Every structure is written in structure tokens, then in C-alpha cells.
Amino acid sequence: ASARMLLRLSSLPDAPLGRPIDVEAVVQSAGPLRQLSLTRRPGVLKQVRRFRLQDGSVSCLWVLCGRRAERLDERLCGCRVILRGAKVHIFRSARHLSGSTHVDVCTTFSLD
């Protein structure tokens, strides 16, 4: 496995499309677990969850599918995470992230 540079979310515009990257951000929100049908495979449903990631004034969507979408949920909200092996995509002219091979949870922020 080749070592990848750790990117901040703010450098997402310069990240290569479709290639795995490691990126650090804070999970701002987590959407509900949804079942979506696959366009290429009618009748096949896939579990999907969307997260909103933030780093300073920059934010983007992160989409997870399958078992990871089931396992990772709103408990990640407020946590600084490092997404290992996430891929950058363009959707509706905005960059967003999908998937990951591993998620490191670094810290949990609290208002206390």
C-alpha cells in the first residue's frame, strides 16, 4: 500500500478525482440510513447514509454505502475524523467524498 498524503477538506478542490485520498474533517451532521435502488441493477437495494463534513468555512457531503453506512451513524457528529481511502467525485458541480477503507476518529468536541 502506498502512503497517501493527508489532505484537509479545504484542499479538496485540488484533490484528484476518483482516486483514493486520506482527508481530515469534522463531522457536522449525519443523515438517516436510506435504501436506494441501484440504477444499473434494478431491484437491488443498497443502504446509503450521507454525512456533512466541515473544515473551517469549507464543507462537503460524504456518502457511505452498505455495512459502513449501517455501522457509522450520528454518533460521529462533532468528531474530527480522518477518512482513509475516500474518493472524490463531482456531483451537481460540487465536489464530494464517497466511501473509505477506514475511518480514524481523532477527537470528540464538546461544549463543556
LUMVEX-907187 format. One record per residue (C-alpha): residue in one letter; x, y, z. Coordinates in nm, 3 decimals. Example, Ala and Ser with C-alpha at 12.3 -4.5 7.8 and 13.67 -1.06 7.14 Angstrom:
BEGIN
<site aa="a" px="1.230" py="-0.450" pz="0.780"/>
<site aa="s" px="1.367" py="-0.106" pz="0.714"/>
***
This chain:
BEGIN
<site aa="a" px="0.000" py="0.000" pz="0.000"/>
<site aa="s" px="0.139" py="0.337" pz="-0.098"/>
<site aa="a" px="0.144" py="0.615" pz="0.158"/>
<site aa="r" px="-0.105" py="0.890" pz="0.079"/>
<site aa="m" px="-0.078" py="1.249" pz="0.190"/>
<site aa="l" px="-0.332" py="1.359" pz="0.447"/>
<site aa="l" px="-0.542" py="1.640" pz="0.299"/>
<site aa="r" px="-0.753" py="1.896" pz="0.475"/>
<site aa="l" px="-1.105" py="1.935" pz="0.346"/>
<site aa="s" px="-1.015" py="2.286" pz="0.231"/>
<site aa="s" px="-0.773" py="2.136" pz="-0.025"/>
<site aa="l" px="-1.045" py="1.914" pz="-0.178"/>
<site aa="p" px="-1.064" py="2.131" pz="-0.495"/>
<site aa="d" px="-0.705" py="2.024" pz="-0.576"/>
<site aa="a" px="-0.754" py="1.653" pz="-0.499"/>
<site aa="p" px="-0.755" py="1.405" pz="-0.790"/>
<site aa="l" px="-1.100" py="1.282" pz="-0.898"/>
<site aa="g" px="-1.182" py="0.915" pz="-0.846"/>
<site aa="r" px="-0.852" py="0.832" pz="-0.674"/>
<site aa="p" px="-0.833" py="0.732" pz="-0.305"/>
<site aa="i" px="-0.726" py="1.010" pz="-0.068"/>
<site aa="d" px="-0.694" py="1.049" pz="0.309"/>
<site aa="v" px="-0.881" py="1.354" pz="0.431"/>
<site aa="e" px="-0.936" py="1.514" pz="0.772"/>
<site aa="a" px="-1.256" py="1.696" pz="0.871"/>
<site aa="v" px="-1.519" py="1.736" pz="1.142"/>
<site aa="v" px="-1.849" py="1.550" pz="1.100"/>
<site aa="q" px="-2.116" py="1.817" pz="1.119"/>
<site aa="s" px="-2.425" py="1.604" pz="1.061"/>
<site aa="a" px="-2.537" py="1.252" pz="0.971"/>
<site aa="g" px="-2.843" py="1.174" pz="0.764"/>
<site aa="p" px="-3.078" py="0.879" pz="0.809"/>
<site aa="l" px="-2.996" py="0.535" pz="0.674"/>
<site aa="r" px="-3.178" py="0.505" pz="0.341"/>
<site aa="q" px="-3.233" py="0.227" pz="0.093"/>
<site aa="l" px="-3.166" py="0.326" pz="-0.266"/>
<site aa="s" px="-3.215" py="0.112" pz="-0.573"/>
<site aa="l" px="-2.914" py="0.080" pz="-0.799"/>
<site aa="t" px="-2.961" py="0.232" pz="-1.145"/>
<site aa="r" px="-2.751" py="-0.036" pz="-1.312"/>
<site aa="r" px="-2.917" py="-0.321" pz="-1.122"/>
<site aa="p" px="-3.295" py="-0.272" pz="-1.094"/>
<site aa="g" px="-3.448" py="-0.439" pz="-0.791"/>
<site aa="v" px="-3.121" py="-0.437" pz="-0.596"/>
<site aa="l" px="-3.134" py="-0.211" pz="-0.290"/>
<site aa="k" px="-2.831" py="-0.059" pz="-0.124"/>
<site aa="q" px="-2.804" py="0.102" pz="0.222"/>
<site aa="v" px="-2.678" py="0.460" pz="0.197"/>
<site aa="r" px="-2.605" py="0.732" pz="0.454"/>
<site aa="r" px="-2.490" py="1.089" pz="0.390"/>
<site aa="f" px="-2.272" py="1.292" pz="0.623"/>
<site aa="r" px="-2.188" py="1.663" pz="0.608"/>
<site aa="l" px="-1.817" py="1.726" pz="0.673"/>
<site aa="q" px="-1.669" py="2.061" pz="0.768"/>
<site aa="d" px="-1.327" py="2.222" pz="0.799"/>
<site aa="g" px="-1.346" py="2.592" pz="0.880"/>
<site aa="s" px="-1.570" py="2.753" pz="0.618"/>
<site aa="v" px="-1.544" py="2.457" pz="0.378"/>
<site aa="s" px="-1.798" py="2.175" pz="0.384"/>
<site aa="c" px="-1.892" py="1.882" pz="0.163"/>
<site aa="l" px="-2.101" py="1.567" pz="0.156"/>
<site aa="w" px="-1.955" py="1.226" pz="0.234"/>
<site aa="v" px="-2.161" py="0.928" pz="0.118"/>
<site aa="l" px="-2.126" py="0.578" pz="0.264"/>
<site aa="c" px="-2.287" py="0.260" pz="0.134"/>
<site aa="g" px="-2.351" py="-0.089" pz="0.265"/>
<site aa="r" px="-2.233" py="-0.211" pz="0.605"/>
<site aa="r" px="-2.032" py="0.103" pz="0.676"/>
<site aa="a" px="-2.346" py="0.312" pz="0.626"/>
<site aa="e" px="-2.521" py="0.094" pz="0.884"/>
<site aa="r" px="-2.233" py="0.098" pz="1.135"/>
<site aa="l" px="-2.129" py="0.464" pz="1.119"/>
<site aa="d" px="-2.408" py="0.697" pz="1.229"/>
<site aa="e" px="-2.493" py="1.017" pz="1.416"/>
<site aa="r" px="-2.250" py="0.918" pz="1.695"/>
<site aa="l" px="-1.979" py="1.060" pz="1.464"/>
<site aa="c" px="-2.134" py="1.408" pz="1.480"/>
<site aa="g" px="-1.891" py="1.657" pz="1.634"/>
<site aa="c" px="-1.596" py="1.421" pz="1.589"/>
<site aa="r" px="-1.279" py="1.505" pz="1.400"/>
<site aa="v" px="-1.220" py="1.214" pz="1.166"/>
<site aa="i" px="-0.962" py="1.101" pz="0.914"/>
<site aa="l" px="-1.119" py="0.921" pz="0.620"/>
<site aa="r" px="-0.869" py="0.675" pz="0.474"/>
<site aa="g" px="-0.910" py="0.590" pz="0.107"/>
<site aa="a" px="-1.214" py="0.810" pz="0.039"/>
<site aa="k" px="-1.277" py="0.902" pz="-0.325"/>
<site aa="v" px="-1.351" py="1.247" pz="-0.466"/>
<site aa="h" px="-1.643" py="1.285" pz="-0.706"/>
<site aa="i" px="-1.822" py="1.576" pz="-0.868"/>
<site aa="f" px="-2.199" py="1.583" pz="-0.826"/>
<site aa="r" px="-2.410" py="1.881" pz="-0.936"/>
<site aa="s" px="-2.086" py="2.077" pz="-0.995"/>
<site aa="a" px="-1.972" py="2.036" pz="-0.632"/>
<site aa="r" px="-1.701" py="1.802" pz="-0.506"/>
<site aa="h" px="-1.798" py="1.539" pz="-0.253"/>
<site aa="l" px="-1.648" py="1.227" pz="-0.100"/>
<site aa="s" px="-1.762" py="0.869" pz="-0.105"/>
<site aa="g" px="-1.660" py="0.557" pz="0.079"/>
<site aa="s" px="-1.343" py="0.490" pz="0.277"/>
<site aa="t" px="-1.129" py="0.191" pz="0.361"/>
<site aa="h" px="-1.102" py="0.301" pz="0.725"/>
<site aa="v" px="-1.220" py="0.585" pz="0.949"/>
<site aa="d" px="-0.999" py="0.715" pz="1.231"/>
<site aa="v" px="-1.192" py="0.905" pz="1.498"/>
<site aa="c" px="-0.945" py="1.156" pz="1.643"/>
<site aa="t" px="-1.136" py="1.365" pz="1.893"/>
<site aa="t" px="-1.483" py="1.437" pz="2.012"/>
<site aa="f" px="-1.566" py="1.802" pz="2.056"/>
<site aa="s" px="-1.785" py="1.906" pz="2.346"/>
<site aa="l" px="-1.919" py="2.240" pz="2.457"/>
<site aa="d" px="-1.837" py="2.183" pz="2.826"/>
***
